[in-house]
């Protein structure tokens, strides 16, 4: 993931990355998730990415599994 990537605000999860055109886009899961076979499968398929245990009001919602571009939810 690039430290210098600009913030991209989207109203919903993109189907593919507008920066690189690739997919999948993973939903970022924060906190301490319970590890399971289902979670492992989601991590391997790129539908879920772990975001860490520290949660703020300013965290991205999704991430491109190819280029690491973060996506923030825009207002409804």
C-alpha positions as a LaTeX table, in Angstrom:
\begin{tabular}{lrrr}
\hline
Residue & $x$ (\AA) & $y$ (\AA) & $z$ (\AA) \\
\hline
Unk1 & 0.00 & 0.00 & 0.00 \\
Unk2 & 1.35 & 3.38 & $-0.94$ \\
Unk3 & 1.75 & 5.88 & 1.90 \\
Unk4 & 1.28 & 8.72 & $-0.59$ \\
Unk5 & $-1.96$ & 7.57 & $-2.18$ \\
Unk6 & $-4.57$ & 10.29 & $-2.25$ \\
Unk7 & $-7.88$ & 9.84 & $-0.51$ \\
Unk8 & $-10.64$ & 8.52 & $-2.68$ \\
Unk9 & $-14.19$ & 9.02 & $-1.44$ \\
Unk10 & $-16.95$ & 6.78 & $-2.81$ \\
Unk11 & $-20.61$ & 6.37 & $-1.83$ \\
Unk12 & $-20.41$ & 2.54 & $-1.95$ \\
Unk13 & $-17.90$ & $-0.24$ & $-2.43$ \\
Unk14 & $-16.43$ & $-0.06$ & $-5.95$ \\
Unk15 & $-16.71$ & $-3.12$ & $-8.18$ \\
Unk16 & $-13.16$ & $-2.53$ & $-9.39$ \\
Unk17 & $-10.42$ & $-0.09$ & $-8.45$ \\
Unk18 & $-10.71$ & 3.25 & $-10.24$ \\
Unk19 & $-6.94$ & 3.73 & $-9.74$ \\
Unk20 & $-5.61$ & 0.51 & $-11.31$ \\
Unk21 & $-8.73$ & $-1.14$ & $-12.79$ \\
Unk22 & $-8.21$ & $-4.38$ & $-10.87$ \\
Unk23 & $-10.37$ & $-6.32$ & $-8.44$ \\
Unk24 & $-11.29$ & $-7.52$ & $-5.88$ \\
Unk25 & $-11.87$ & $-4.62$ & $-3.53$ \\
Unk26 & $-11.75$ & $-5.83$ & 0.06 \\
Unk27 & $-13.90$ & $-4.60$ & 2.93 \\
Unk28 & $-11.61$ & $-3.62$ & 5.80 \\
Unk29 & $-12.39$ & $-5.40$ & 9.06 \\
Unk30 & $-11.26$ & $-3.57$ & 12.21 \\
Unk31 & $-10.95$ & $-4.79$ & 15.78 \\
Unk32 & $-10.17$ & $-8.28$ & 17.02 \\
Unk33 & $-12.00$ & $-10.68$ & 14.68 \\
Unk34 & $-12.61$ & $-14.28$ & 15.71 \\
Unk35 & $-10.46$ & $-16.39$ & 13.43 \\
Unk36 & $-12.40$ & $-19.07$ & 11.57 \\
Unk37 & $-12.22$ & $-21.08$ & 8.38 \\
Unk38 & $-14.75$ & $-18.66$ & 6.86 \\
Unk39 & $-12.60$ & $-15.61$ & 7.74 \\
Unk40 & $-9.51$ & $-17.34$ & 6.35 \\
Unk41 & $-11.33$ & $-18.04$ & 3.07 \\
Unk42 & $-12.46$ & $-14.39$ & 2.85 \\
Unk43 & $-8.91$ & $-13.18$ & 3.47 \\
Unk44 & $-7.53$ & $-15.54$ & 0.81 \\
Unk45 & $-10.15$ & $-14.49$ & $-1.76$ \\
Unk46 & $-9.57$ & $-10.78$ & $-1.13$ \\
Unk47 & $-13.10$ & $-9.95$ & $-0.01$ \\
Unk48 & $-11.91$ & $-9.03$ & 3.51 \\
Unk49 & $-8.72$ & $-7.26$ & 4.66 \\
Unk50 & $-7.66$ & $-6.79$ & 8.27 \\
Unk51 & $-7.40$ & $-3.16$ & 9.35 \\
Unk52 & $-5.98$ & $-3.50$ & 12.84 \\
Unk53 & $-7.38$ & $-3.01$ & 16.30 \\
Unk54 & $-7.14$ & 0.78 & 16.58 \\
Unk55 & $-10.30$ & 2.35 & 15.21 \\
Unk56 & $-10.79$ & 6.08 & 14.60 \\
Unk57 & $-13.42$ & 8.30 & 12.99 \\
Unk58 & $-11.18$ & 8.56 & 9.92 \\
Unk59 & $-10.54$ & 5.01 & 8.72 \\
Unk60 & $-10.96$ & 3.74 & 5.16 \\
Unk61 & $-13.84$ & 1.35 & 4.50 \\
Unk62 & $-12.35$ & $-0.59$ & 1.56 \\
Unk63 & $-8.95$ & $-1.31$ & $-0.02$ \\
Unk64 & $-7.82$ & $-2.49$ & $-3.46$ \\
Unk65 & $-6.10$ & $-5.85$ & $-3.05$ \\
Unk66 & $-3.90$ & $-5.14$ & $-6.06$ \\
Unk67 & $-2.54$ & $-1.59$ & $-5.62$ \\
Unk68 & $-3.46$ & $-0.87$ & $-1.99$ \\
Unk69 & $-5.58$ & 2.22 & $-2.74$ \\
Unk70 & $-7.83$ & 2.98 & 0.24 \\
Unk71 & $-11.43$ & 4.05 & $-0.24$ \\
Unk72 & $-13.35$ & 6.18 & 2.23 \\
Unk73 & $-17.14$ & 6.25 & 2.41 \\
Unk74 & $-18.51$ & 9.60 & 1.29 \\
Unk75 & $-21.66$ & 11.14 & 2.74 \\
Unk76 & $-24.93$ & 9.43 & 1.90 \\
\hline
\end{tabular}
